[in-house]
Amino acid sequence: METLSIAEAAEATGLTKKALRNRVDREQIRAVLRDGIRRIPRSELERAGLSVRSPEAAAEVAEGQEAAPGQPGSPSAISEVLDRLERQAGELAELRVLTREADTLREERDRLEAALHESRAKVAEAEAKLEAEQAEAERLRQVASAGWWQRRRLLRELHVVS
């Protein structure tokens, strides 16, 4: 298995070293650690859709010679890159639509949560009011069922409390 250092892979693919490092860090490209150096298998670069130039092809392109079909810089390779770019543009448009939909759903969720909190506050207020009315009804039942002296004492307590 042929592996390339990040610098070698950057030169072979035409990307910057930083761009390749970022892809490795985001785990878009797998790398192996050998002797403390991250190395990228050539097959991994191909799997990620990055065209890998052989050193000979890179030299030919640098000298201005036309690359053989299937090699980077050839018309078929350029066509493949353009096709890939068109697919990626379509995917990007779909992702933008999904992002807008997600934002709309997030806003709707926030509105519903606010309405839910309002409703819960109203329910809590109604429950407190109901408890107060039930306590008042219980006191009135006690007054109604009490004897004369006890009724007088309960009515005094009600007047003092209210």
C-alpha positions as CSV (number, residue, x, y, z in Angstrom):
1,M,0.0,0.0,0.0
2,E,1.6,3.2,-1.2
3,T,1.2,6.1,1.2
4,L,2.0,9.8,0.9
5,S,2.8,12.4,3.5
6,I,0.4,15.3,3.6
7,A,2.9,17.5,1.7
8,E,3.3,14.8,-1.0
9,A,-0.5,14.2,-1.2
10,A,-1.0,18.0,-1.5
11,E,1.4,18.2,-4.4
12,A,-0.1,15.1,-6.0
13,T,-3.7,16.4,-5.8
14,G,-3.2,20.0,-6.3
15,L,-4.6,20.9,-2.9
16,T,-2.9,22.9,-0.2
17,K,-1.3,21.1,2.8
18,K,-3.8,22.9,5.0
19,A,-6.8,21.8,3.0
20,L,-5.6,18.2,3.2
21,R,-4.9,18.5,6.9
22,N,-8.4,19.8,7.5
23,R,-9.9,16.9,5.6
24,V,-7.9,14.5,7.7
25,D,-8.9,16.2,10.9
26,R,-12.6,16.2,9.9
27,E,-12.1,12.5,9.0
28,Q,-13.2,13.0,5.4
29,I,-9.9,11.4,4.4
30,R,-8.4,8.6,6.5
31,A,-4.7,8.7,7.4
32,V,-2.3,6.4,9.1
33,L,0.3,7.4,11.6
34,R,3.8,6.0,10.7
35,D,6.9,7.1,12.7
36,G,4.9,10.1,14.0
37,I,4.0,11.3,10.5
38,R,0.4,11.2,9.2
39,R,0.4,9.4,5.8
40,I,-2.5,9.1,3.4
41,P,-2.9,6.0,1.3
42,R,-3.1,6.7,-2.4
43,S,-6.3,4.6,-2.6
44,E,-7.8,6.8,0.1
45,L,-7.2,9.9,-2.1
46,E,-8.8,8.2,-5.0
47,R,-11.8,7.1,-2.8
48,A,-12.3,10.7,-1.8
49,G,-12.5,11.7,-5.4
50,L,-9.2,13.5,-5.5
51,S,-7.3,12.9,-8.7
52,V,-3.8,11.8,-7.9
53,R,-1.0,12.6,-10.3
54,S,1.9,10.3,-10.6
55,P,5.2,12.1,-10.3
56,E,5.7,11.6,-14.1
57,A,2.3,13.1,-15.0
58,A,2.9,16.0,-12.7
59,A,6.2,16.6,-14.5
60,E,4.6,16.4,-17.9
61,V,1.9,18.8,-17.0
62,A,4.4,21.2,-15.5
63,E,6.5,21.0,-18.7
64,G,3.3,21.8,-20.7
65,Q,3.0,18.3,-22.3
66,E,-0.5,17.0,-22.7
67,A,-1.4,14.2,-20.3
68,A,-2.6,10.8,-21.5
69,P,-6.3,10.0,-21.3
70,G,-7.3,9.0,-17.8
71,Q,-4.5,11.2,-16.3
72,P,-5.1,14.5,-14.6
73,G,-5.2,17.3,-17.1
74,S,-6.6,15.1,-19.9
75,P,-10.0,16.0,-21.5
76,S,-11.7,13.0,-19.9
77,A,-10.3,14.0,-16.4
78,I,-11.5,17.6,-16.9
79,S,-14.9,16.3,-17.9
80,E,-15.0,14.1,-14.8
81,V,-14.1,17.1,-12.6
82,L,-16.8,19.2,-14.3
83,D,-19.4,16.5,-13.8
84,R,-18.4,16.2,-10.2
85,L,-18.7,20.0,-9.7
86,E,-22.2,20.0,-11.3
87,R,-23.3,17.2,-8.9
88,Q,-21.8,19.0,-6.0
89,A,-23.6,22.2,-7.0
90,G,-26.9,20.3,-7.1
91,E,-26.2,18.8,-3.7
92,L,-25.3,22.2,-2.3
93,A,-28.6,23.6,-3.6
94,E,-30.4,20.8,-1.9
95,L,-28.5,21.4,1.3
96,R,-29.4,25.1,1.2
97,V,-33.1,24.2,0.8
98,L,-32.9,21.8,3.7
99,T,-31.1,24.5,5.8
100,R,-33.9,26.9,5.1
101,E,-36.5,24.3,6.0
102,A,-34.7,23.5,9.2
103,D,-34.6,27.2,10.1
104,T,-38.3,27.4,9.5
105,L,-39.0,24.4,11.6
106,R,-36.8,25.7,14.4
107,E,-38.7,29.0,14.4
108,E,-42.0,27.2,14.5
109,R,-40.7,25.0,17.4
110,D,-39.7,28.1,19.3
111,R,-43.1,29.7,18.7
112,L,-44.8,26.5,19.9
113,E,-42.6,26.3,23.0
114,A,-43.5,29.9,23.9
115,A,-47.2,29.1,23.5
116,L,-46.7,26.0,25.6
117,H,-45.0,28.0,28.4
118,E,-47.8,30.5,28.3
119,S,-50.4,27.8,28.5
120,R,-48.6,26.1,31.4
121,A,-48.5,29.4,33.3
122,K,-52.3,29.9,32.7
123,V,-52.9,26.3,33.9
124,A,-50.8,26.9,37.1
125,E,-52.7,30.1,37.7
126,A,-56.1,28.4,37.3
127,E,-55.0,25.5,39.6
128,A,-54.0,28.0,42.3
129,K,-57.3,29.8,41.9
130,L,-59.2,26.5,42.1
131,E,-57.4,25.5,45.2
132,A,-58.3,28.8,46.8
133,E,-61.9,28.4,45.9
134,Q,-62.0,24.8,47.2
135,A,-60.5,26.0,50.5
136,E,-63.1,28.7,50.7
137,A,-65.9,26.2,49.9
138,E,-64.5,23.9,52.6
139,R,-64.6,26.7,55.2
140,L,-68.2,27.5,54.2
141,R,-69.2,23.8,54.6
142,Q,-67.6,23.9,58.1
143,V,-69.6,27.1,58.9
144,A,-72.8,25.5,57.6
145,S,-72.4,22.3,59.6
146,A,-71.1,24.0,62.8
147,G,-73.0,24.7,65.9
148,W,-73.9,28.3,66.9
149,W,-70.8,29.0,69.0
150,Q,-68.4,27.3,66.6
151,R,-70.1,29.1,63.6
152,R,-69.5,32.4,65.4
153,R,-65.8,31.6,65.9
154,L,-65.4,30.5,62.3
155,L,-67.1,33.6,61.0
156,R,-64.8,35.8,63.1
157,E,-61.8,33.9,61.7
158,L,-63.1,34.5,58.1
159,H,-63.5,38.2,58.8
160,V,-60.1,38.5,60.3
161,V,-58.5,36.6,57.5
162,S,-60.3,38.4,54.7
